[in-house]
Structures are given as structure tokens and as C-alpha cells.
């Protein structure tokens, strides 16, 4: 499976879930990164909602989240970021049919 196919598959799975982490006016801090890491260990695929009162834009927040948590950003649309852990990403990217 190519990276494009893996991205499509993860976006299909993400359609069914709602955002569980919200980035608000406090912005991105270590507590938020810890929460994202904990949820990724449990669920392997999560959505992060960047609220309009946040200082960061969604794309900037996605880059910061990826750097600080070691996660893979699947997609950024509007204020919603779809995030997965590295093992899920690599297993889907290397899957053969």
C-alpha cells in the first residue's frame, strides 16, 4: 500500500470519530502533548480540534504536535487535525495486498 492509500484508509476511519482533544486560547503546552500521546497509545487514531480563539493556526499546530509527540499527521482540514501513531502509519504504508 502506498502512502497515499494509507492516508485514504486512515481518513476513512477518521470519518467515524469526533475530536477528543481541543486546542484553545492556552495554546499548545506539555500537558496537551502528554494527552495526545496517551490517547494515541490507547486509540492509535485521534482528531484534534483547533478552536478559533487559539493563537496557532491548524497547520502550525499540526507541525508542533508532530515534533513534540512523535506522531504522524494524516490530514489537516479547516481546524481539525487527524493524527496517528508511527506504528499504525508504518504498518499501513508497508502493507502488501
N, CA, C and O atoms as CSV, one atom per row, in Angstrom:
chain,resi,resn,atom,element,x,y,z
A,1,UNK,N,N,0.854,-1.167,0.000
A,1,UNK,CA,C,0.000,0.000,0.000
A,1,UNK,C,C,0.907,1.240,0.000
A,1,UNK,O,O,1.872,1.316,0.761
A,2,UNK,N,N,0.590,2.177,-0.840
A,2,UNK,CA,C,1.375,3.404,-0.891
A,2,UNK,C,C,0.969,4.342,0.244
A,2,UNK,O,O,-0.020,4.106,0.937
A,3,UNK,N,N,1.744,5.402,0.422
A,3,UNK,CA,C,1.404,6.372,1.464
A,3,UNK,C,C,0.074,7.047,1.165
A,3,UNK,O,O,-0.678,7.378,2.081
A,4,UNK,N,N,-0.214,7.250,-0.107
A,4,UNK,CA,C,-1.482,7.868,-0.489
A,4,UNK,C,C,-2.652,6.964,-0.103
A,4,UNK,O,O,-3.663,7.440,0.415
A,5,UNK,N,N,-2.515,5.667,-0.355
A,5,UNK,CA,C,-3.566,4.713,0.012
A,5,UNK,C,C,-3.713,4.615,1.523
A,5,UNK,O,O,-4.827,4.511,2.037
A,6,UNK,N,N,-2.585,4.646,2.238
A,6,UNK,CA,C,-2.628,4.598,3.700
A,6,UNK,C,C,-3.344,5.834,4.240
A,6,UNK,O,O,-4.142,5.735,5.173
A,7,UNK,N,N,-3.060,6.990,3.656
A,7,UNK,CA,C,-3.720,8.229,4.072
A,7,UNK,C,C,-5.229,8.146,3.829
A,7,UNK,O,O,-6.020,8.576,4.670
A,8,UNK,N,N,-5.626,7.593,2.679
A,8,UNK,CA,C,-7.051,7.440,2.370
A,8,UNK,C,C,-7.741,6.522,3.374
A,8,UNK,O,O,-8.844,6.808,3.840
A,9,UNK,N,N,-7.077,5.422,3.699
A,9,UNK,CA,C,-7.648,4.464,4.648
A,9,UNK,C,C,-7.821,5.092,6.028
A,9,UNK,O,O,-8.853,4.907,6.673
A,10,UNK,N,N,-6.811,5.834,6.480
A,10,UNK,CA,C,-6.913,6.470,7.786
A,10,UNK,C,C,-7.975,7.574,7.792
A,10,UNK,O,O,-8.652,7.765,8.802
A,11,UNK,N,N,-8.128,8.287,6.708
A,11,UNK,CA,C,-9.178,9.310,6.628
A,11,UNK,C,C,-10.563,8.665,6.638
A,11,UNK,O,O,-11.507,9.216,7.206
A,12,UNK,N,N,-10.679,7.495,6.008
A,12,UNK,CA,C,-11.951,6.766,6.040
A,12,UNK,C,C,-12.290,6.370,7.478
A,12,UNK,O,O,-13.435,6.496,7.911
A,13,UNK,N,N,-11.289,5.894,8.207
A,13,UNK,CA,C,-11.505,5.524,9.609
A,13,UNK,C,C,-11.813,6.746,10.468
A,13,UNK,O,O,-12.606,6.664,11.406
A,14,UNK,N,N,-11.190,7.871,10.152
A,14,UNK,CA,C,-11.361,9.090,10.950
A,14,UNK,C,C,-12.740,9.709,10.772
A,14,UNK,O,O,-13.174,10.500,11.610
A,15,UNK,N,N,-13.431,9.362,9.698
A,15,UNK,CA,C,-14.789,9.884,9.480
A,15,UNK,C,C,-15.723,9.531,10.620
A,15,UNK,O,O,-16.652,10.280,10.923
A,16,UNK,N,N,-15.482,8.396,11.249
A,16,UNK,CA,C,-16.392,7.883,12.266
A,16,UNK,C,C,-16.107,8.412,13.662
A,16,UNK,O,O,-16.911,8.197,14.570
A,17,UNK,N,N,-14.977,9.106,13.863
A,17,UNK,CA,C,-14.647,9.583,15.202
A,17,UNK,C,C,-14.793,11.096,15.285
A,17,UNK,O,O,-14.751,11.797,14.274
A,18,UNK,N,N,-14.965,11.583,16.504
A,18,UNK,CA,C,-15.070,13.030,16.709
A,18,UNK,C,C,-13.818,13.523,17.435
A,18,UNK,O,O,-13.112,12.725,18.050
A,19,UNK,N,N,-13.535,14.819,17.372
A,19,UNK,CA,C,-12.335,15.348,18.028
A,19,UNK,C,C,-12.369,15.111,19.538
A,19,UNK,O,O,-13.377,15.380,20.192
A,20,UNK,N,N,-11.265,14.608,20.083
A,20,UNK,CA,C,-11.193,14.329,21.516
A,20,UNK,C,C,-10.241,15.278,22.233
A,20,UNK,O,O,-10.245,15.339,23.463
A,21,UNK,N,N,-9.428,16.017,21.487
A,21,UNK,CA,C,-8.512,16.997,22.074
A,21,UNK,C,C,-8.816,18.345,21.435
A,21,UNK,O,O,-8.963,18.445,20.217
A,22,UNK,N,N,-8.909,19.379,22.264
A,22,UNK,CA,C,-9.201,20.716,21.762
A,22,UNK,C,C,-8.068,21.669,22.138
A,22,UNK,O,O,-7.630,21.709,23.288
A,23,UNK,N,N,-7.604,22.433,21.154
A,23,UNK,CA,C,-6.571,23.445,21.384
A,23,UNK,C,C,-7.274,24.783,21.462
A,23,UNK,O,O,-7.862,25.240,20.481
A,24,UNK,N,N,-7.218,25.415,22.626
A,24,UNK,CA,C,-7.919,26.680,22.835
A,24,UNK,C,C,-6.970,27.840,23.002
A,24,UNK,O,O,-5.871,27.853,22.447
A,25,UNK,N,N,-7.413,28.823,23.781
A,25,UNK,CA,C,-6.635,30.045,23.927
A,25,UNK,C,C,-5.335,29.834,24.701
A,25,UNK,O,O,-4.422,30.653,24.594
A,26,UNK,N,N,-5.232,28.761,25.473
A,26,UNK,CA,C,-3.983,28.471,26.180
A,26,UNK,C,C,-2.910,27.961,25.235
A,26,UNK,O,O,-1.727,27.971,25.575
A,27,UNK,N,N,-3.309,27.519,24.058
A,27,UNK,CA,C,-2.351,27.076,23.052
A,27,UNK,C,C,-1.803,25.690,23.335
A,27,UNK,O,O,-2.410,24.896,24.054
A,28,UNK,N,N,-0.653,25.420,22.759
A,28,UNK,CA,C,-0.022,24.113,22.883
A,28,UNK,C,C,0.966,24.131,24.047
A,28,UNK,O,O,1.878,24.958,24.088
A,29,UNK,N,N,0.776,23.216,24.987
A,29,UNK,CA,C,1.705,23.103,26.102
A,29,UNK,C,C,2.010,21.631,26.367
A,29,UNK,O,O,1.463,20.753,25.700
A,30,UNK,N,N,2.863,21.364,27.319
A,30,UNK,CA,C,3.300,19.993,27.579
A,30,UNK,C,C,2.141,19.100,28.011
A,30,UNK,O,O,2.111,17.920,27.662
A,31,UNK,N,N,1.199,19.637,28.754
A,31,UNK,CA,C,0.036,18.860,29.174
A,31,UNK,C,C,-0.778,18.376,27.984
A,31,UNK,O,O,-1.278,17.251,27.980
A,32,UNK,N,N,-0.907,19.220,26.988
A,32,UNK,CA,C,-1.641,18.845,25.777
A,32,UNK,C,C,-0.892,17.766,24.998
A,32,UNK,O,O,-1.508,16.836,24.478
A,33,UNK,N,N,0.424,17.884,24.916
A,33,UNK,CA,C,1.221,16.871,24.224
A,33,UNK,C,C,1.136,15.526,24.941
A,33,UNK,O,O,1.067,14.478,24.299
A,34,UNK,N,N,1.141,15.557,26.275
A,34,UNK,CA,C,1.014,14.320,27.047
A,34,UNK,C,C,-0.345,13.668,26.816
A,34,UNK,O,O,-0.443,12.445,26.708
A,35,UNK,N,N,-1.387,14.485,26.740
A,35,UNK,CA,C,-2.736,13.955,26.500
A,35,UNK,C,C,-2.838,13.326,25.109
A,35,UNK,O,O,-3.433,12.260,24.951
A,36,UNK,N,N,-2.267,13.975,24.118
A,36,UNK,CA,C,-2.276,13.433,22.754
A,36,UNK,C,C,-1.526,12.108,22.712
A,36,UNK,O,O,-1.994,11.151,22.096
A,37,UNK,N,N,-0.368,12.045,23.358
A,37,UNK,CA,C,0.419,10.813,23.392
A,37,UNK,C,C,-0.350,9.684,24.075
A,37,UNK,O,O,-0.344,8.550,23.596
A,38,UNK,N,N,-1.010,9.989,25.187
A,38,UNK,CA,C,-1.779,8.972,25.905
A,38,UNK,C,C,-2.947,8.468,25.070
A,38,UNK,O,O,-3.215,7.267,25.041
A,39,UNK,N,N,-3.638,9.367,24.396
A,39,UNK,CA,C,-4.771,8.947,23.569
A,39,UNK,C,C,-4.321,8.156,22.353
A,39,UNK,O,O,-5.020,7.240,21.920
A,40,UNK,N,N,-3.157,8.496,21.792
A,40,UNK,CA,C,-2.642,7.733,20.655
A,40,UNK,C,C,-2.263,6.316,21.066
A,40,UNK,O,O,-2.465,5.377,20.296
A,41,UNK,N,N,-1.717,6.148,22.271
A,41,UNK,CA,C,-1.391,4.805,22.749
A,41,UNK,C,C,-2.646,3.960,22.888
A,41,UNK,O,O,-2.628,2.756,22.636
A,42,UNK,N,N,-3.739,4.603,23.294
A,42,UNK,CA,C,-4.990,3.886,23.517
A,42,UNK,C,C,-5.763,3.659,22.223
A,42,UNK,O,O,-6.246,2.553,21.979
A,43,UNK,N,N,-5.887,4.688,21.394
A,43,UNK,CA,C,-6.788,4.627,20.230
A,43,UNK,C,C,-6.084,4.517,18.884
A,43,UNK,O,O,-6.700,4.081,17.911
A,44,UNK,N,N,-4.823,4.897,18.800
A,44,UNK,CA,C,-3.999,4.843,17.591
A,44,UNK,C,C,-4.383,5.846,16.509
A,44,UNK,O,O,-3.579,6.102,15.613
A,45,UNK,N,N,-5.581,6.421,16.561
A,45,UNK,CA,C,-6.017,7.432,15.593
A,45,UNK,C,C,-6.944,8.398,16.321
A,45,UNK,O,O,-7.967,7.983,16.867
A,46,UNK,N,N,-6.592,9.685,16.334
A,46,UNK,CA,C,-7.424,10.675,17.013
A,46,UNK,C,C,-7.575,11.923,16.152
A,46,UNK,O,O,-6.850,12.131,15.179
A,47,UNK,N,N,-8.541,12.743,16.548
A,47,UNK,CA,C,-8.722,14.048,15.917
A,47,UNK,C,C,-8.451,15.122,16.962
A,47,UNK,O,O,-8.825,14.989,18.127
A,48,UNK,N,N,-7.796,16.184,16.521
A,48,UNK,CA,C,-7.522,17.343,17.366
A,48,UNK,C,C,-8.218,18.539,16.737
A,48,UNK,O,O,-8.034,18.813,15.551
A,49,UNK,N,N,-9.010,19.247,17.518
A,49,UNK,CA,C,-9.732,20.418,17.030
A,49,UNK,C,C,-9.011,21.672,17.504
A,49,UNK,O,O,-8.798,21.853,18.702
A,50,UNK,N,N,-8.636,22.534,16.570
A,50,UNK,CA,C,-8.026,23.825,16.902
A,50,UNK,C,C,-9.139,24.859,16.880
A,50,UNK,O,O,-9.692,25.173,15.826
A,51,UNK,N,N,-9.460,25.384,18.053
A,51,UNK,CA,C,-10.563,26.335,18.167
A,51,UNK,C,C,-10.171,27.692,17.598
A,51,UNK,O,O,-8.987,28.001,17.469
A,52,UNK,N,N,-11.159,28.490,17.264
A,52,UNK,CA,C,-10.896,29.773,16.611
A,52,UNK,C,C,-10.202,30.777,17.528
A,52,UNK,O,O,-9.567,31.712,17.042
A,53,UNK,N,N,-10.314,30.599,18.862
A,53,UNK,CA,C,-9.658,31.534,19.775
A,53,UNK,C,C,-8.213,31.148,20.081
A,53,UNK,O,O,-7.568,31.775,20.921
A,54,UNK,N,N,-7.712,30.135,19.413
A,54,UNK,CA,C,-6.332,29.702,19.611
A,54,UNK,C,C,-5.381,30.646,18.886
A,54,UNK,O,O,-5.717,31.212,17.845
A,55,UNK,N,N,-4.188,30.806,19.454
A,55,UNK,CA,C,-3.186,31.657,18.827
A,55,UNK,C,C,-2.613,31.011,17.570
A,55,UNK,O,O,-2.224,31.705,16.630
A,56,UNK,N,N,-2.562,29.676,17.557
A,56,UNK,CA,C,-1.954,28.942,16.448
A,56,UNK,C,C,-2.991,28.590,15.387
A,56,UNK,O,O,-4.160,28.359,15.693
A,57,UNK,N,N,-2.544,28.553,14.141
A,57,UNK,CA,C,-3.377,28.039,13.074
A,57,UNK,C,C,-3.303,26.515,13.092
A,57,UNK,O,O,-2.455,25.941,13.775
A,58,UNK,N,N,-4.170,25.873,12.360
A,58,UNK,CA,C,-4.219,24.412,12.371
A,58,UNK,C,C,-2.944,23.792,11.803
A,58,UNK,O,O,-2.446,22.802,12.339
A,59,UNK,N,N,-2.414,24.361,10.730
A,59,UNK,CA,C,-1.200,23.789,10.125
A,59,UNK,C,C,0.010,23.951,11.030
A,59,UNK,O,O,0.818,23.032,11.162
A,60,UNK,N,N,0.139,25.113,11.651
A,60,UNK,CA,C,1.249,25.329,12.586
A,60,UNK,C,C,1.121,24.404,13.795
A,60,UNK,O,O,2.107,23.835,14.263
A,61,UNK,N,N,-0.101,24.264,14.291
A,61,UNK,CA,C,-0.335,23.382,15.433
A,61,UNK,C,C,-0.010,21.937,15.068
A,61,UNK,O,O,0.542,21.201,15.885
A,62,UNK,N,N,-0.349,21.526,13.847
A,62,UNK,CA,C,-0.074,20.159,13.406
A,62,UNK,C,C,1.424,19.884,13.380
A,62,UNK,O,O,1.868,18.820,13.812
A,63,UNK,N,N,2.202,20.832,12.879
A,63,UNK,CA,C,3.659,20.661,12.835
A,63,UNK,C,C,4.238,20.569,14.244
A,63,UNK,O,O,5.113,19.743,14.503
A,64,UNK,N,N,3.758,21.405,15.143
A,64,UNK,CA,C,4.240,21.397,16.517
A,64,UNK,C,C,3.876,20.093,17.224
A,64,UNK,O,O,4.685,19.534,17.964
A,65,UNK,N,N,2.659,19.615,16.993
A,65,UNK,CA,C,2.220,18.345,17.593
A,65,UNK,C,C,3.087,17.200,17.091
A,65,UNK,O,O,3.507,16.351,17.877
A,66,UNK,N,N,3.357,17.170,15.800
A,66,UNK,CA,C,4.175,16.099,15.230
A,66,UNK,C,C,5.592,16.116,15.814
A,66,UNK,O,O,6.152,15.060,16.105
A,67,UNK,N,N,6.167,17.295,15.985
A,67,UNK,CA,C,7.519,17.405,16.530
A,67,UNK,C,C,7.592,16.945,17.980
A,67,UNK,O,O,8.538,16.262,18.372
A,68,UNK,N,N,6.596,17.316,18.775
A,68,UNK,CA,C,6.657,17.076,20.212
A,68,UNK,C,C,6.110,15.723,20.655
A,68,UNK,O,O,6.426,15.270,21.755
A,69,UNK,N,N,5.309,15.075,19.841
A,69,UNK,CA,C,4.733,13.792,20.247
A,69,UNK,C,C,5.278,12.617,19.452
A,69,UNK,O,O,5.086,11.467,19.847
A,70,UNK,N,N,5.949,12.881,18.345
A,70,UNK,CA,C,6.447,11.790,17.516
A,70,UNK,C,C,5.345,11.129,16.712
A,70,UNK,O,O,5.518,10.014,16.220
A,71,UNK,N,N,4.215,11.803,16.573
A,71,UNK,CA,C,3.079,11.265,15.831
A,71,UNK,C,C,3.179,11.637,14.354
A,71,UNK,O,O,4.020,12.442,13.956
A,72,UNK,N,N,2.309,11.037,13.555
A,72,UNK,CA,C,2.238,11.326,12.125
A,72,UNK,C,C,0.937,12.078,11.861
A,72,UNK,O,O,-0.137,11.634,12.268
A,73,UNK,N,N,1.034,13.200,11.188
A,73,UNK,CA,C,-0.153,13.974,10.824
A,73,UNK,C,C,-0.707,13.382,9.536
A,73,UNK,O,O,-0.024,13.350,8.513
A,74,UNK,N,N,-1.940,12.916,9.594
A,74,UNK,CA,C,-2.576,12.312,8.430
A,74,UNK,C,C,-3.177,13.389,7.539
A,74,UNK,O,O,-2.993,13.369,6.322
A,75,UNK,N,N,-3.901,14.334,8.149
A,75,UNK,CA,C,-4.575,15.350,7.356
A,75,UNK,C,C,-4.906,16.557,8.234
A,75,UNK,O,O,-5.101,16.432,9.443
A,76,UNK,N,N,-4.964,17.729,7.597
A,76,UNK,CA,C,-5.405,18.958,8.254
A,76,UNK,C,C,-6.466,19.571,7.362
A,76,UNK,O,O,-6.208,19.918,6.209
A,77,UNK,N,N,-7.658,19.699,7.910
A,77,UNK,CA,C,-8.760,20.322,7.154
A,77,UNK,C,C,-9.471,21.306,8.060
A,77,UNK,O,O,-9.991,20.938,9.113
A,78,UNK,N,N,-9.488,22.548,7.644
A,78,UNK,CA,C,-10.109,23.568,8.475
A,78,UNK,C,C,-9.383,23.656,9.795
A,78,UNK,O,O,-8.183,23.929,9.829
A,79,UNK,N,N,-10.091,23.429,10.879
A,79,UNK,CA,C,-9.489,23.454,12.201
A,79,UNK,C,C,-9.319,22.083,12.804
A,79,UNK,O,O,-9.092,21.964,14.008
A,80,UNK,N,N,-9.425,21.032,11.989
A,80,UNK,CA,C,-9.347,19.659,12.502
A,80,UNK,C,C,-8.090,18.977,11.968
A,80,UNK,O,O,-7.807,18.999,10.770
A,81,UNK,N,N,-7.344,18.371,12.896
A,81,UNK,CA,C,-6.123,17.657,12.553
A,81,UNK,C,C,-6.338,16.181,12.865
A,81,UNK,O,O,-6.761,15.835,13.968
A,82,UNK,N,N,-6.053,15.317,11.905
A,82,UNK,CA,C,-6.137,13.875,12.129
A,82,UNK,C,C,-4.714,13.372,12.377
A,82,UNK,O,O,-3.817,13.589,11.563
A,83,UNK,N,N,-4.522,12.694,13.520
A,83,UNK,CA,C,-3.205,12.270,13.968
A,83,UNK,C,C,-3.218,10.764,14.213
A,83,UNK,O,O,-4.186,10.222,14.748
A,84,UNK,N,N,-2.137,10.094,13.819
A,84,UNK,CA,C,-1.977,8.674,14.111
A,84,UNK,C,C,-0.586,8.442,14.683
A,84,UNK,O,O,0.295,9.296,14.585
A,85,UNK,N,N,-0.407,7.264,15.285
A,85,UNK,CA,C,0.923,6.952,15.812
A,85,UNK,C,C,1.787,6.347,14.713
A,85,UNK,O,O,1.279,5.915,13.678
A,86,UNK,N,N,3.093,6.319,14.944
A,86,UNK,CA,C,4.027,5.874,13.899
A,86,UNK,C,C,3.857,4.409,13.546
A,86,UNK,O,O,3.990,4.044,12.377
A,87,UNK,N,N,3.567,3.558,14.522
A,87,UNK,CA,C,3.463,2.128,14.204
A,87,UNK,C,C,2.261,1.841,13.304
A,87,UNK,O,O,2.344,0.981,12.427
A,88,UNK,N,N,1.152,2.542,13.506
A,88,UNK,CA,C,-0.002,2.371,12.627
A,88,UNK,C,C,0.339,2.845,11.224
A,88,UNK,O,O,0.009,2.186,10.238
A,89,UNK,N,N,1.004,3.994,11.142
A,89,UNK,CA,C,1.373,4.566,9.842
A,89,UNK,C,C,2.299,3.627,9.078
A,89,UNK,O,O,2.069,3.351,7.900
A,90,UNK,N,N,3.345,3.133,9.741
A,90,UNK,CA,C,4.298,2.275,9.048
A,90,UNK,C,C,3.681,0.926,8.669
A,90,UNK,O,O,3.988,0.382,7.608
A,91,UNK,N,N,2.825,0.391,9.519
A,91,UNK,CA,C,2.208,-0.898,9.187
A,91,UNK,C,C,1.259,-0.761,7.996
A,91,UNK,O,O,1.190,-1.661,7.159
A,92,UNK,N,N,0.533,0.346,7.910
A,92,UNK,CA,C,-0.362,0.550,6.764
A,92,UNK,C,C,0.424,0.891,5.500
A,92,UNK,O,O,0.079,0.429,4.413
A,93,UNK,N,N,1.468,1.688,5.635
A,93,UNK,CA,C,2.263,2.089,4.466
A,93,UNK,C,C,3.002,0.918,3.838
A,93,UNK,O,O,3.210,0.893,2.625
A,94,UNK,N,N,3.399,-0.050,4.654
A,94,UNK,CA,C,4.168,-1.175,4.155
A,94,UNK,C,C,3.329,-2.400,3.856
A,94,UNK,O,O,3.857,-3.430,3.437
A,95,UNK,N,N,2.026,-2.297,4.068
A,95,UNK,CA,C,1.139,-3.432,3.851
A,95,UNK,C,C,1.081,-3.794,2.370
A,95,UNK,O,O,1.000,-2.916,1.511
A,96,UNK,N,N,1.123,-5.058,2.089
A,96,UNK,CA,C,1.065,-5.540,0.702
A,96,UNK,C,C,-0.226,-6.325,0.502
A,96,UNK,O,O,-0.692,-7.022,1.403
A,97,UNK,N,N,-0.787,-6.202,-0.677
A,97,UNK,CA,C,-2.016,-6.951,-0.987
A,97,UNK,C,C,-1.756,-7.963,-2.056
A,97,UNK,O,O,-2.667,-8.690,-2.453
